[in-house]
Amino acid sequence: MTTKSADKARRKFKFERGMGRIVMNPVVAALDRLGIRSSLVVELETVGRKSGEPRRVPLAGRVEGNDLWVISQHGRRAGWAYNIAANPNVRVRVDNEWRTGTATFEPDDDVRARGRSFGGRGRLAQSATALTMRAMESDPISVRIALVS
């Protein structure tokens, strides 16, 4: 027997995953093809755990030194997170440059603070980004990608 909160969480996860797959990711990809890019958006390429084919997904991310930080809003249940668990070697496109790296889940990282850091300059931008991420998440976890220099 499932609880109401578990049912609500499952419905939210399915809704948010569908929004990402059907609306958000295609819109970001279409804008990218038109040459319209946000400095907040990075493109992550993983290797499909079943197909072995490259899989790309746009994500909010931020480079700090030799690390790129992203947040898996659905934790380890996100498709790209499953791929990272199977093979942590990834490629990322940051500012139109592809780089290789190794991804690791960072469960001890403060995901709320990390989300606020993605918003750019100013309290309003940081708050808006953090609120959007919070609305779209179900079980967030930070992911650090150690970039190869």
Backbone as a ProteinNet text record, in pm:
[ID]
protein_1_A
[PRIMARY]
MTTKSADKARRKFKFERGMGRIVMNPVVAALDRLGIRSSLVVELETVGRKSGEPRRVPLAGRVEGNDLWVISQHGRRAGWAYNIAANPNVRVRVDNEWRTGTATFEPDDDVRARGRSFGGRGRLAQSATALTMRAMESDPISVRIALVS
[TERTIARY]
83.9	0	87.8	60.2	138	65.7	143.4	85.7	50.4	-31.3	-68.2	53.9	147.6	266.6	354.2	360.4	438	371.8	238.3	165.8	186.9	181.1	200.4	342.3	441	580.3	598.8	537.4	548.2	484.5	366.4	298.8	381.5	439	521.6	643.2	707.4	823	786	677.1	634.9	599.8	531.3	495.1	619.6	710.8	831.4	921.5	933.1	1013.6	953.2	821.2	753.9	772.2	761.3	782.2	923	1020.2	1157.2	1175.8	1125.1	1143.7	1063.7	940.4	850.6	857.6	882.4	878.4	1016	1074.8	1194.9	1315.7	1351.9	1470.9	1458.3	1344	1332.1	1338.6	1283	1287.5	1432	1504.2	1644.5	1726.4	1702.9	1776	1744.7	1619	1580.8	1647	1645.9	1712.3	1861.7	1921.2	2062.9	2093.4	2007.5	2028.6	2020.2	1942.3	1931.4	2046	2132.9	2246	2214.2	2100.1	2060.9	2095.1	2195.9	2243.4	2249.9	2226.7	2240.4	2371.7	2438	2562.5	2534.4	2409.1	2369.6	2356.3	2331	2303.5	2431.4	2451.5	2560.3	2494.4	2566.5	2513.9	2598.2	2532.1	2599.4	2579.2	2689.1	2681	2729.5	2639.3	2672.2	2666.9	2710.6	2698.9	2578.9	2485	2365.4	2401.5	2348.4	2383.7	2336.9	2229.9	2178.9	2223.3	2214.3	2242.4	2390.1	2466	2605.5	2621.1	2508.8	2508.8	2521	2575	2582	2440.7	2421	2294.5	2324.7	2254.7	2279	2156.9	2185	2078.3	2128.6	2044.3	2082.2	2054.4	2146.4	2134.2	2181.3	2135.3	2191.4	2319.7	2424.3	2551.3	2641.6	2745.4	2839.6	2979.1	3075	3214.9	3277.6	3347	3425.7	3563.7	3660.1	3794.8	3795.7	3840.2	3843.4	3723.9	3620.2	3500.8	3379	3291	3160.5	3058.7	2971.4	2868.4	2732.9	2656.4	2518.8	2435.1	2304.6	2215.3	2121.6	2116.1	2017.7	1892.4	1793	1673.3	1595.8	1612.3	1543.4	1642	1752.1	1850.2	1903.9	1919.7	1976	1872.2	1746.4	1640.5	1637.2	1711.3	1716.8	1786.6	1743.6	1804	1953.4	1997	2140	2215.9	2149.2	2214.2	2236.9	2140.1	2160.4	2281.5	2293	2405.8	2538.4	2541.8	2664.3	2700.6	2600.1	2627.3	2691.4	2650.4	2705.8	2842	2861.2	2986.7	3004.7	3092.3	3107	3185.1	3239.2	3313.2	3213.7	3222.9	3126.3	3198.8	3118.8	3164.1	3063.8	3112.1	3023.4	3059.4	2956.6	2979.5	2950.8	3054.4	3044.9	3094.9	3012.9	3051.3	3099.9	3028.2	3056.6	3185.1	3242.5	3363.7	3333.4	3364.4	3344.2	3465.5	3440.2	3546.6	3507.9	3607.5	3581.4	3596.1	3534.7	3543.8	3489.5	3499.7	3448.7	3347.6	3227.5	3118	3106.1	3078.9	3053.1	2934.5	2854.4	2744.6	2803	2753.4	2803.9	2687.9	2645	2528.3	2547.6	2672	2696	2700	2694.5	2694.5	2558.8	2559.9	2436.2	2370.1	2272.9	2211	2136.3	2079.4	2007.7	2106.3	2216.8	2318.8	2377.4	2396.7	2450.4	2354.1	2225.5	2125.1	2124.5	2139.5	2143.9	2266	2376.3	2498.9	2487.3	2389.3	2372.6	2306.5	2246.2	2163	2233.7	2363	2431.9	2444.3	2449.3	2470.3	2337.4	2341.2	2223.6	2135	2079.3	1992.1	1867	1809.1	1685.7	1708	1816	1846.3	1873.3	1948.5	1978.5	1851.7	1766.6	1641.5	1549.5	1539.5	1453.1	1501.3	1631.6	1687.3	1662	1686.9	1666.8	1520.6	1428.4	1285.4	1242.2	1290.7	1257.2	1308	1431.2	1488.6	1410.9	1373.9	1300.3	1164	1100	967.9	976.8	1089.4	1102.9	1168.8	1211.1	1286.7	1197.9	1249.8	1182.5	1278.5	1404.3	1502.5	1641.4	1670.7	1791.8	1922.5	2023.2	2158.7	2256.2	2362	2465.7	2554.9	2599.6	2690.2	2810	2928.3	3052.9	3118	3155.7	3226.4	3365.9	3464.2	3603.8	3649	3674.9	3710	3858.4	3886.1	4024.3	4077.4	4192	4249.1	4303.8
-118.8	0	124.3	218.8	341.3	453.5	547.3	661	770.6	865.9	978.7	1060.1	1077.6	1156.1	1084.6	951.3	875.9	885	877.3	891.7	1030.7	1132.1	1270.3	1289.1	1234.1	1244.6	1174.4	1058.3	983.6	1062	1119	1199.5	1322.3	1387.9	1506.5	1467.6	1357.6	1311.4	1284.6	1213	1181.7	1308.3	1402.4	1527.5	1607.7	1624.4	1703.8	1638.6	1507.3	1437.5	1457.7	1449	1472.3	1614.5	1712	1852.5	1872.6	1811.2	1823.8	1761	1639.5	1566.4	1624.4	1667.3	1709.8	1859.4	1939.8	2085.6	2149.8	2141.4	2218.6	2179.9	2051.9	2010.6	2040	2011.5	2045.7	2196.7	2278	2423.3	2472.7	2425.6	2466.1	2419	2297.8	2246.2	2327.7	2365.8	2446.4	2584.2	2646.9	2776.4	2763.7	2654.1	2629.2	2619.1	2547.4	2535.2	2670.3	2761.9	2897.1	2987.4	2934.7	3013.2	3096.2	3071.5	3144.6	3057.5	3100.2	3020.5	3104.9	3039.9	3103.7	3058.5	3148.2	3108.8	3012.6	3005.1	2914.1	2770.4	2752	2618.7	2554.2	2430.1	2347.6	2225.4	2160.7	2039.2	1921.9	1823.3	1705.3	1590	1523.6	1405.2	1285.4	1189.3	1064	952.2	833.8	715.9	637.1	607.9	533.6	399.9	372.4	249.8	124.4	135.2	19.4	22.2	139.4	149.9	166.6	224.8	256.1	379.2	442.3	560.8	688.1	795.3	922.1	975.7	1028.7	1089.4	1228.5	1327.8	1466.8	1526.2	1608	1674.8	1813.4	1917.4	2050.3	2058.3	2119.1	2133	2270.1	2313.1	2432.5	2388.6	2466.2	2429.1	2548.7	2526.4	2634.7	2576.9	2640.4	2599.4	2670.1	2591	2644.4	2581.5	2658.8	2604.6	2499.1	2377.3	2266.2	2173.4	2219.4	2138.7	2208.1	2127.5	2174.9	2111.9	2195.7	2147.5	2156.1	2048.8	2045	1980	1991.8	1929.4	1835.6	1713.8	1619.9	1640.1	1705	1740.6	1618.4	1506.8	1383.9	1281.8	1331.4	1244.1	1139	1021.3	912.3	848.5	899	845.9	912.4	1021.1	1086.5	993.6	996.4	910.1	930.2	1056	1081.4	1039.4	1040.1	995	843.8	768.3	624.4	599.7	680	663.6	692.7	795.8	829.6	717.6	660.2	550.1	432.2	409.7	299.9	334.4	461.8	505.8	654.5	688.7	828.6	918.1	860.8	940.9	1014.9	1148.2	1230.8	1336.3	1401.1	1522.2	1630.7	1754.1	1867.4	1981.5	2052.8	2171.8	2292.7	2370	2492.7	2604.8	2706.8	2820.5	2774.6	2681.8	2632.1	2551.1	2509.8	2427.7	2293.9	2184.6	2051.4	2012.5	1961.5	1914.6	1778.8	1699.8	1569.2	1580.4	1485.7	1485.8	1357.6	1349.9	1236.4	1287.6	1230.7	1275.9	1191	1257.1	1187.2	1252	1171.2	1222.5	1272.8	1386.9	1447.6	1466.7	1359.4	1368.1	1460.3	1487.5	1573.8	1721.8	1753.9	1893.5	1956.7	2085	2158.5	2194.5	2114.6	2130.6	2264.3	2313.8	2443.1	2557.7	2556.9	2660.1	2649.3	2527.5	2506.3	2564.4	2540.2	2593.2	2745.2	2806.8	2954.6	3008.5	2933.8	2981.3	2980.7	2908.8	2902.1	3026.3	3109	3217.8	3338.3	3342.9	3459.8	3568.5	3691.7	3804.4	3856.6	3898.8	3962.4	3864.5	3912.1	3829.7	3784.1	3871.7	3837.8	3721.9	3727.8	3620.4	3489.6	3495.5	3375	3316.6	3402	3354.8	3293.4	3356.4	3303.9	3167.6	3152.3	3024	2917.7	2951.3	2855.4	2814.8	2909.9	2877.6	2787.4	2815.6	2732.5	2590.8	2578.9	2446.4	2372	2440.4	2376.6	2327.9	2407.1	2367.9	2244.6	2226.8	2117.4	1992.2	1996.1	1883.7	1783.8	1661.3	1561.7	1503.3	1487.4	1427.8	1475.3	1605.1	1660.2	1611.2	1603.8	1569.4	1645.9	1696	1765.2	1664.7	1703.3	1619.9	1706	1658.1	1728.5	1658.3	1735.1	1680.8	1738	1653.1	1694.5	1702.1	1823.8	1847.2	1820.3	1762.6	1737.7	1867.2	1910.9	2038.5	2028.2
0	0	0	-90.5	-97.5	-23.9	24.6	95.7	-2.9	44.2	-42.3	-81.6	11.6	-20.8	-123.7	-115.5	-214.8	-351.4	-354.1	-481.2	-538.9	-453.7	-498.3	-553.5	-484.5	-530.3	-664.5	-680.7	-806.9	-921.6	-895.6	-998.9	-1036	-935.8	-961.5	-1046.2	-1010.5	-1086.3	-1231.8	-1254.8	-1391.5	-1468.9	-1403.6	-1469	-1505.8	-1410.1	-1434.4	-1538.8	-1536.1	-1637	-1775.8	-1783.9	-1911.5	-1960.8	-1869.9	-1908	-1964.2	-1900	-1947.9	-2084.7	-2100.3	-2225.8	-2341.5	-2313.2	-2420.1	-2448.9	-2345.7	-2363.8	-2350.1	-2231.7	-2202.2	-2287.4	-2288.6	-2364	-2513.1	-2578	-2719.8	-2746.6	-2657	-2675	-2665.1	-2563.4	-2547.5	-2667.9	-2715.1	-2831.9	-2956.6	-2976.1	-3093.2	-3087.4	-2971.5	-2956.8	-2983.2	-2936.2	-2958.5	-3107.5	-3182.3	-3327.4	-3397.1	-3339.3	-3395.2	-3350.7	-3265	-3217.2	-3094.3	-3032.6	-2911.9	-2792.7	-2716	-2603.1	-2477.2	-2366.9	-2236.3	-2174.9	-2106	-2039.2	-1924.7	-1881.8	-1774.5	-1823.9	-1953.2	-2007	-2059.3	-2016.7	-2069	-2132.5	-2220.7	-2282	-2233.4	-2177.3	-2125.3	-2221.7	-2256.4	-2340.9	-2261.1	-2244.7	-2177.6	-2281.7	-2240	-2325.1	-2273.3	-2362.8	-2323.6	-2262	-2143.9	-2072.4	-2144	-2222.3	-2296.3	-2442.4	-2504.2	-2647.2	-2679.4	-2586.8	-2615	-2703.1	-2738	-2824.5	-2740.2	-2799.5	-2726.5	-2698.6	-2579.5	-2538.3	-2486.4	-2539.9	-2500.2	-2431.4	-2330.8	-2257.7	-2215	-2232.1	-2182.9	-2032.5	-1960.2	-1815.4	-1771.8	-1657.2	-1594.4	-1525.8	-1543.1	-1483.3	-1463.5	-1385.2	-1355.8	-1340.8	-1406.7	-1396.8	-1277.7	-1196	-1083.8	-1092.8	-1135.8	-1153	-1261.8	-1228.3	-1324.3	-1309.5	-1239.6	-1220.2	-1280.1	-1335.4	-1379.5	-1285	-1229.4	-1138.2	-1206.6	-1198.1	-1246.1	-1135.3	-1147.6	-1050.9	-1124.7	-1076.7	-1128.4	-1044.4	-1102.9	-1027.8	-981.4	-1048.7	-1010.4	-954.3	-902.8	-839.4	-935	-884.3	-965	-1056.7	-1053.4	-1140.5	-1277.3	-1295.9	-1426.5	-1525.2	-1650.1	-1751.3	-1762.9	-1764.7	-1777.9	-1652	-1536.8	-1413.6	-1417.8	-1471.5	-1490.1	-1580.7	-1686.2	-1778.7	-1709.1	-1624.5	-1550.9	-1454	-1388.5	-1295.3	-1369.4	-1494.2	-1573.4	-1632.8	-1668.2	-1729.4	-1697.4	-1601.8	-1559.9	-1656.4	-1763.4	-1861.3	-1949.7	-1949.9	-2021.6	-2104.6	-2189.3	-2258.8	-2225.1	-2216.4	-2190.5	-2284.2	-2325.2	-2405.9	-2318.3	-2297.2	-2219.3	-2308.4	-2327.6	-2412.9	-2550.1	-2610.5	-2745	-2756.8	-2645.6	-2646.7	-2579.8	-2649.8	-2593.9	-2511.6	-2391.6	-2302.3	-2245.9	-2211.8	-2151.3	-2000.1	-1931.3	-1786.3	-1727.5	-1596.3	-1521.2	-1419.9	-1425	-1339.6	-1214.2	-1102.4	-976.1	-906.6	-841	-759.7	-628.8	-582.9	-459.7	-361.4	-293.6	-205.9	-85.6	-45.7	70.6	35.1	-94.4	-136.9	-104.5	-69.6	-40.5	-173.2	-214.5	-345.9	-356.5	-248	-250.4	-276.1	-204.9	-225.8	-366	-411.8	-546.8	-650	-634.1	-725.9	-728.6	-610.6	-605.1	-679.4	-677.7	-743	-895.3	-949.9	-1094.8	-1152.8	-1071.1	-1120	-1177.1	-1169.5	-1222.1	-1117.9	-1164.9	-1074.7	-1021.4	-900.1	-841.5	-767.5	-659.5	-575.2	-648.8	-730.9	-801.4	-897.8	-974.7	-1070.1	-997.1	-887.4	-810.9	-749.9	-695.7	-634.9	-739	-856.4	-962.5	-1009.3	-1026.8	-1068.3	-962.5	-836	-727.7	-716.4	-731.4	-723.8	-838.6	-957.9	-1073.8	-1054.3	-1008.1	-986.4	-878	-772.4	-663.4	-711.4	-797.2	-848.4	-937.1	-1006	-1102.4	-1044.3	-920.4	-866	-793.6	-781.5	-698.6	-595.2	-629.5	-538.3	-581	-567.6	-628.9	-566.1	-652.9	-608.7	-697.3	-635.3	-711.5	-782.1	-901	-980.4	-1017	-980.3	-1013.2	-1130.6	-1230.4	-1346.1	-1344.6	-1314.9	-1315	-1460.2	-1504.9	-1645.1	-1669.1	-1784	-1824.2	-1883.3	-1835.7	-1884.6	-2023.5
[MASK]
+++++++++++++++++++++++++++++++++++++++++++++++++++++++++++++++++++++++++++++++++++++++++++++++++++++++++++++++++++++++++++++++++++++++++++++++++++++

